[in-house]
Amino acid sequence: MKDIRIGNGYDVHALAPGLPLRLGGVDIESAAGCIAHSDGDVAIHALCDALLGALALGDIGKHFPDTSDKFKGIDSRILLERTMSMIRDAGYRVGNADITIALQRPKLAPYISRMRETLAEIMGVMTDSVSVKATTTEKLGFVGRSEGCEVYASVLLFSID
């Protein structure tokens, strides 16, 4: 019988004008980007937390600390690749991933399919196993005031044997 694990992840980053914005491994045209130690891909960070959490491996900060120069400016796709290596080494594979990005602007609809394809390729799954949804907060809170971006991620993992 296969072992099934569920993980949830959450991450948030402040936004600042003039910084690049990358979400789900895709560069987004935007007047503001995430303030971060790495490239600030808040979607991949939440996804990594969900993957690690499903196997009780800690969180992204444990494995890729923002106090380390080794990870300064790192492409978060590399962090996801390394996280996936840990998942496979533990004897698991991804069943599916579901990601919700809360961002007031810009609109993300034109980027969703590329995000799904990019994340699926890195995780080694079919694109239909990766859901990416975007929402606003109807101008409420820090997301609504365009001060930050928050992402929720859930994953289902299956043991390989």
N, C-alpha and C positions, 0 to 999 in steps of 0.2 A: 504494500500500500504506500502510495506517495505521501510524503509529508508536505503540507500546505502551510505557507506563512504569509501573513498580511503585514504590510508596513505603511506607516503614514509619515509624511515629511512636511515641514513648513519652513519657509525662509522669507525674509524681508530685507530689502535694501533701500536706503535713502536715494533719492534722485538729485542730480545736480546738472545745471546747464553746461553744455559743451563736452560732456563725456559721451563715449560711445555706448549704445544700448545693444546688448546681445541677450536673447532669450531662447531657450531650447536649442542652443548651438547656432542660431541664425542671427545675423546682424540686421537690426531694425533701424529704419530711418526715423530719427527722433531728435528733438532739440535738447533732450536731457538723457543722461544715462545713469547707471547705478554706481554709487560710491562703494568701493570694495578693495580688498587686498588682492584678490584675483581679478579676472575679467568681469566679475560681478554678475554672472549669469545665474540669477536668482532661481530660475526654473530648474536648471540642472542641479543647483545646490539642494533644493527641496526634494528632487528626485533621488539624489544620492542619500539624503537622510532617510527617505522612505525605504530604499533598498537595504541600507545598513540596519535600520531599525527592525526590519522584518526578521533579521537573523540575530538580533541583539548584539550587534557589532559596534555599538556606540553611534556617534554622529560624525558628520563631515569634519567638524572642528577637531575631533580626536585624531583622525587620520591625516588631515590636511590643515594643520593649524594656521590661523591668520597671523601668528606671531613669527612664522618661519619665512626667512627670505627665499627659501626654496620654492615657495608657492606664490611669491610676489608676481602679480600680473599673469599668472598661469591661465591658459585656456581651460575653461571648465569642462570641455569635452574630454580632456586628458584625465581630469578627476573622475568623470563618469566611466571612462575606460578602466581606470584603476579600481574603481568600486566594483565594476562588473567582473574583474579578475578575482576579487575577494568573494563575490557571490558564486562564481563557478568553482573556485577552490574549495568552497564550503559544500559543494555538491548540489547546487540549486540552479534553476533557470527561471527566467521571467515568464509568467503567464500573461500578464498585462500590466499596463501602467496608465493611470488617469491623473492628469495634471490640470489644475485650474489656476490661471494667471489673472490677478486683479490689478488692473492698470487703467487709469482714467484716460490717458492718451499717450501715444497714438493708438489708433484702432489696429488690432492685431490680425484681423481676419485674412488679409493678404499673405500672412506669413505662417499660418497654422499648418498647412500641408507640408511645407519645408521643415518645420519644427518636428512634426511627426516622423517624417522620413529620416531626418538626421538622428533623432533619438533612437528610432528603431534600428538603424544601422549600427550604432554604437552598442546597443544592448543585444544585438543578434536576434531580433525578432521581426516578424512581419509588421508592416506599417499599421495593419488593422488591429494590432495588439497595443497600440499607443494612442491614447486620446489626449488631445490638448484643447482646452477650452479657454476662452478669454471673456472677462467680464469687467465692468466698471463698478464703482460703488455709488453710482448716482450722485457723485460730487460730495459724498459724505466721508469724513475722516481724513487721515493723512493720504490715503490713496486718492480720494476724491479731490483733494487740494493739489494733486500732482507732486506731493512731497516724497512719495515712495511707491514701491511695487511689492506686492506680496504674492506668494505662490503656495498652493497646497498640492501635495502629491500623494497618491496611494498606489501601492503595487501589490501584486499577488505573485508569490514565488512557489515553485514546485521543486521537490527534490528530484534529482536526475535519475536515481535508481528506481 
